Amino acid sequence: VAAFENYDVARIVELLAQDAVWEMPPYLGWYEGSAAIGHLIETHCPAEAPGDQIMVPTSANGQPAFGLYMKQPDGTHRAFQIQVLTLTNKGVSHVSTFFDLTLFEKFGLPEVVTPSKTATATQMSGA
């Protein structure tokens, strides 16, 4: 959580298993390997700096999951994607990323959050 919220791509890569897989249904492409995933985040993620993203913890089928919110021009953070993680002793081995914004309501997550409401997101997740 802290790595995403601080837009620390190097730290994100460190937390991934070397053979991690990142997929984004319904898109057909997927990425394998921590370095390839890091490159994807650096080149295709709309975040540019710390504070651009906020993650709010939830769970999906017993797995850790997060609602990711992207910063808007008005300073709020709007629902962007849901990430579902598979954790192993080697690190995060798989991330399924869903851009279906209707999932936020299904997970009990708000559509928009402000930084003051989510300042403890990192603390809540234990990350």
C-alpha positions as CSV (number, residue, x, y, z in Angstrom):
1,V,0.0,0.0,0.0
2,A,2.7,2.5,1.0
3,A,4.7,1.7,-2.2
4,F,1.6,2.5,-4.4
5,E,0.6,5.6,-2.4
6,N,4.2,6.9,-2.6
7,Y,4.4,6.0,-6.2
8,D,7.6,4.0,-5.4
9,V,7.8,1.7,-8.4
10,A,11.2,0.3,-7.3
11,R,9.6,-0.8,-4.0
12,I,6.6,-2.3,-5.8
13,V,9.0,-4.4,-7.9
14,E,10.8,-5.6,-4.7
15,L,7.5,-6.8,-3.2
16,L,6.6,-8.8,-6.3
17,A,7.8,-12.4,-6.7
18,Q,10.3,-12.5,-9.5
19,D,7.9,-14.6,-11.6
20,A,4.7,-12.6,-10.6
21,V,1.9,-12.2,-13.1
22,W,-0.2,-9.1,-13.5
23,E,-3.5,-9.3,-15.4
24,M,-6.3,-6.8,-16.2
25,P,-9.5,-8.6,-17.3
26,P,-11.1,-8.0,-19.7
27,Y,-7.9,-6.9,-21.5
28,L,-6.2,-9.8,-23.2
29,G,-2.6,-8.8,-22.3
30,W,-0.9,-9.8,-19.2
31,Y,2.5,-9.2,-17.8
32,E,4.9,-11.7,-16.3
33,G,7.9,-11.0,-14.1
34,S,8.5,-8.2,-11.6
35,A,10.6,-6.1,-14.0
36,A,7.9,-6.2,-16.7
37,I,5.3,-5.3,-14.2
38,G,7.4,-2.4,-12.9
39,H,7.8,-1.2,-16.5
40,L,4.0,-1.4,-17.0
41,I,3.4,0.7,-14.0
42,E,6.0,3.3,-14.9
43,T,4.8,3.7,-18.5
44,H,1.0,3.2,-18.3
45,C,-0.1,4.2,-14.8
46,P,-1.6,7.7,-14.8
47,A,0.0,8.4,-11.4
48,E,3.1,10.6,-11.5
49,A,3.9,11.4,-7.9
50,P,3.3,10.4,-4.3
51,G,-0.3,11.1,-3.3
52,D,-1.7,10.5,-6.8
53,Q,-3.1,7.2,-5.7
54,I,-4.8,6.0,-2.5
55,M,-5.5,2.4,-1.7
56,V,-8.3,1.3,0.6
57,P,-8.2,-2.3,1.8
58,T,-10.9,-4.9,1.3
59,S,-10.9,-8.6,0.4
60,A,-12.1,-10.8,-2.4
61,N,-12.7,-14.6,-1.9
62,G,-10.5,-14.5,1.2
63,Q,-7.6,-12.8,-0.6
64,P,-6.3,-9.3,0.2
65,A,-7.7,-6.7,-2.2
66,F,-7.6,-3.0,-2.5
67,G,-9.7,-0.3,-4.1
68,L,-7.3,2.1,-5.9
69,Y,-8.3,5.7,-6.2
70,M,-6.7,8.1,-8.6
71,K,-6.3,11.8,-7.8
72,Q,-8.5,14.2,-9.7
73,P,-8.0,17.9,-10.4
74,D,-10.3,18.9,-7.5
75,G,-8.0,17.0,-5.1
76,T,-10.4,14.1,-4.5
77,H,-9.5,10.6,-5.4
78,R,-12.0,8.7,-7.7
79,A,-12.4,5.0,-8.0
80,F,-10.0,3.6,-10.6
81,Q,-9.4,-0.1,-10.2
82,I,-9.7,-3.0,-7.8
83,Q,-6.6,-5.1,-7.2
84,V,-6.8,-8.7,-5.9
85,L,-3.5,-10.1,-4.7
86,T,-2.1,-13.6,-4.3
87,L,0.6,-13.7,-1.6
88,T,3.3,-16.3,-1.3
89,N,6.5,-16.7,0.7
90,K,8.3,-15.2,-2.4
91,G,6.1,-12.1,-2.4
92,V,3.1,-11.0,-4.3
93,S,2.8,-13.7,-7.0
94,H,-0.3,-12.6,-8.8
95,V,-2.4,-9.4,-9.2
96,S,-5.8,-9.4,-10.9
97,T,-6.7,-5.8,-11.6
98,F,-10.3,-4.9,-12.5
99,F,-11.3,-1.6,-14.0
100,D,-15.0,-2.4,-13.6
101,L,-16.1,0.6,-11.4
102,T,-19.3,-1.1,-10.4
103,L,-17.2,-3.4,-8.3
104,F,-16.5,-0.6,-5.8
105,E,-20.1,-0.6,-4.7
106,K,-20.2,-4.4,-4.5
107,F,-17.1,-4.3,-2.2
108,G,-18.7,-1.6,-0.1
109,L,-16.2,1.0,-1.2
110,P,-17.1,4.6,-2.0
111,E,-16.8,6.1,-5.5
112,V,-14.8,9.1,-4.3
113,V,-12.6,9.7,-1.3
114,T,-10.6,12.6,0.0
115,P,-7.1,12.3,1.5
116,S,-8.3,13.2,5.0
117,K,-10.7,10.2,5.0
118,T,-8.1,7.8,3.8
119,A,-5.0,9.1,5.6
120,T,-4.9,5.9,7.6
121,A,-5.4,3.5,4.6
122,T,-1.8,2.3,5.0
123,Q,-2.3,1.8,8.7
124,M,-5.6,0.0,8.2
125,S,-4.0,-2.5,5.7
126,G,-1.1,-3.3,8.0
127,A,1.2,-2.6,5.1
